[in-house]
Amino acid sequence: SEHISGRNISLFYQTITSHILHVILGKFALGKNKEITPEIMQAPFEFKKAMIRAFADSEGSVRYEGNSSIRLFQDNKILLKDISYLINQIGIKTCPIRYYLKGYKKHFYFDICGYYNKSLFLKEIGFTSSKKRNNLVESLHGIEMRKTFRLRHNQTKTDIIEILNSNHLSIGEIRDLLKLKYPDFKWDRSTILTHLNDLESNNLVTKLKVNKKDLVWNARN
C-alpha cells in the first residue's frame, strides 16, 4: 500500500469508495447484518447479476446428489429471500426456502433445480469460482447426455437434420456420424429410420432411391 505522511492511501480509497456506494446503493452490510436495500432492488440488472454471482461464489454450491441442483445458503432468512427474489426477476425459478438444524441454530437454503433454470443461471449469472462453474457445466453436460433428456427435447431429430444439411446420406452413414458424436449411446438402424420417417412426415427431410435397395436422405432447405 502507498503511504504519504503516515497515511494509508489504499485504505483512504476503500473508505471513499464505500461512502460512494452507500450513497448510490444504501447500506448493504453493517457489521454482520446484511440486507438488500431498496436502492439495490431498483439497480440495473447487470449490477444485480454481479451481486448474485458474488453471493453464489461465497454462499453457493453445486450439488450432485439425486437430481443435481445449485444451492444457495445463508443464516439470514430475509436476505436469502431477497436473493431468491432477485434471481426470479431474471427469469430463473427457485425452490422454496428450507432449513436444517446445526446444533440449535437454523441454517437456511434454497435450491435451483431443473435443466432450464440451471442452464439459465450459468448463462445469465454464473460463478466467478472456476471450480463451481466447472461443476455446474459438468452437471448440465451429464443431463444433456441422458437419453430421456434427448428424447424429451427431440435432440436426436435435431442432430439428424444438422447431419443431413447439404448431404445425401444412407442410414448407415447417419448412424456412424451419430456414433462419433455420442459414442456411449447405442444406435440401431430401426430407431434412426423411425426418426427419419417422422421428419419426412413433417417435410423436414426427403429420401431418394439410388438403386433398387438403397435409400439416401437429405434435409429440406
N, C-alpha and C positions, 0 to 999 in steps of 0.2 A: 504494500500500500504506500501511496505517496504521502509524505509528511511535510508540512510547511508551518514553521514557528510552533512546533509541538502539536499541530492539529492533524488528525487523520482525515485526509481528503476523501478516501473511499467511503468512510462512514458518513461524511457530510453528504455525499451524493446519494447514498442509500436513504438517508433521512429525508432529503428534499424529494426524492422520488416517491417515498412513502406518503408524504404530505400531498403531493400532486395526485396520486392515485386515490387518496382518501377523498379529496375534493370531487374527483370525477366519478368514483365508484362506491363511495361510502366506506365504512369501516368493516371489511370482511373478517378480519381477525383481530381480536383484542385479548391478549393473553392466550388462554386455551380456548376461549369462546370464539366460534366461527359462525357466520350466518351469510346467507345470500341476501344482499341488500336490494332495496327497490331499484337502485341505480344499475346493479348487475342484471336484474331482471329485464331492464329496458336497454341493455347494452346490445351492440351489433352481434349477429350470430357468430361471426368469426371469433370474437372475444369469448363468447360463451363456450364455443367448441374448444378453444385453447384452455379455458379454465377446467372444463370437464376432463380434458386429456391429462392435465396436471394432477387432478384429483384421482383419476384412474391409475396413473403411474404410482401414486403414493398409497391409495386405498383400494386397489383393484387386483383381481387375479383372473386367470383363465382356467376354468375347471374342466376336467376330463371325465369325472365320474358320471356314469349313466348318460343322460343327454347333456352334452357339454354346454357350458354357459360362461358368460362373463359375470363375475360377481364383484359388486362394489359394497364396501362395508364402512361403518362409522359408528362411534358410540353415540353421537348426537343425532337423534332420530329426525329432528326438524331439519337439520342441514341435509341429511340423506334424502328426505322427502323433497326438498327443493332441488337437489341434484337430479333426482328422478324426473321432476317436472321439466327441468331444462333439457334433459335428454329426450323426453316426449315431444318437446317443441320442435326438435329436429326431425321427428317422424319415426323415432325408434321406440318401440313398446318395451316397457319394463314390467317385471313381475311385482306382486305386492311385497311390501317391506315385511320381513320376518326378523326373528331374533333367536339367539341361543344364549344360554347362561354359562358364564365362566366365573366360577366362584358364586358370588351373589349378584354379579353385575350383568346387565343385559348388553349384548353386542348386536347391533342392528345391521342388516344387509338386504340387498335386493339383487336379483339375477336378471340378466338379459339373455333370453333363450330364443331358439329358432334360427334357422339359417339366414333368413332375410334380415332380421334385426341385428344379428352378429356381423353379417357382411356389410350392412349399412353403417354400423358402429366403426368398423375398420376403415370404410371409405370416408366417412364424414368426420370422425374424431380420431380414432387410432390410439396408439401408445407411443410415447417417446422412448420408453424402455424397449430395447431391441428384443430382449428375452420374452417379454409379454406379447409383443407384436408377433414374433415368430410362432409363439404358442397358439395365438389366435389364427394365424394363417394356416398352420398345420391342422388345427381343429376344423376349419372350414374345408380344407382340402380332403380331410377324412370323410366329411359328409358328402362332398361332391363325387367321391369315388364309390359311394354306395349305390347298388343297383336300384334300390327303391327310390332314391332321390332322382336318379337319372330318368327312370320311367315316369315319375310324377312330373318332372319338368320337361318331358319329351326331348331330353338331351340327345338320345341316340338318333332320333329323326333329324335333329339339327346338325349333328355330325355327318350324317349321310348326305344331306343336302350340300354341306360345305365340301365334302369329298367329291361330289359329282359336278360341282361347278366347273364348267369348261372341260369336263372329262366324260368319256364314254367308257364305263367300266362294267365288268361282269360281277356277279355276286361274290365270286371267289376273290376278286381284286379288292372289292369293298371290304370284305372280311379281313384281308391281310392288312389293310390300312387301319381298320379299327383295332386290330391286334397290336399294331405298333403304338397306337395312342393309349390303349388300355390293356396292357399285357396281362393284368391279373384277372381279366374277365374271360369267360368262355363265350365264343361267338360261333353259333351254328347257322347254317345256310337258311334253315326254315324261319328262324327268328328275323334274320335280315330281310328275307323275302316278304314276311308279314309287314315289316316297316315300309318296304318299297311299295307294296300294294296299297297301303294306307296313304302314302304320299302321292301315289298315282291317282287315287280316287279324289284327292284334293287338288289335282292339277299342279302338283309341285315337282314331279319328275315324269319322265317319259321313258319308254323302253323301245328298243329296236332289235329286230331279229337279224343276226349276222349270218346264220345258216339254219339248217333245219332244227338244230337242238339248242344253240346258244343264244342268249339274250345279253344285250348291254344296256345300261341305264345312264340317263343324263338328267341333270337338273334343268327345269324350265327357266328361261331367262325372262 
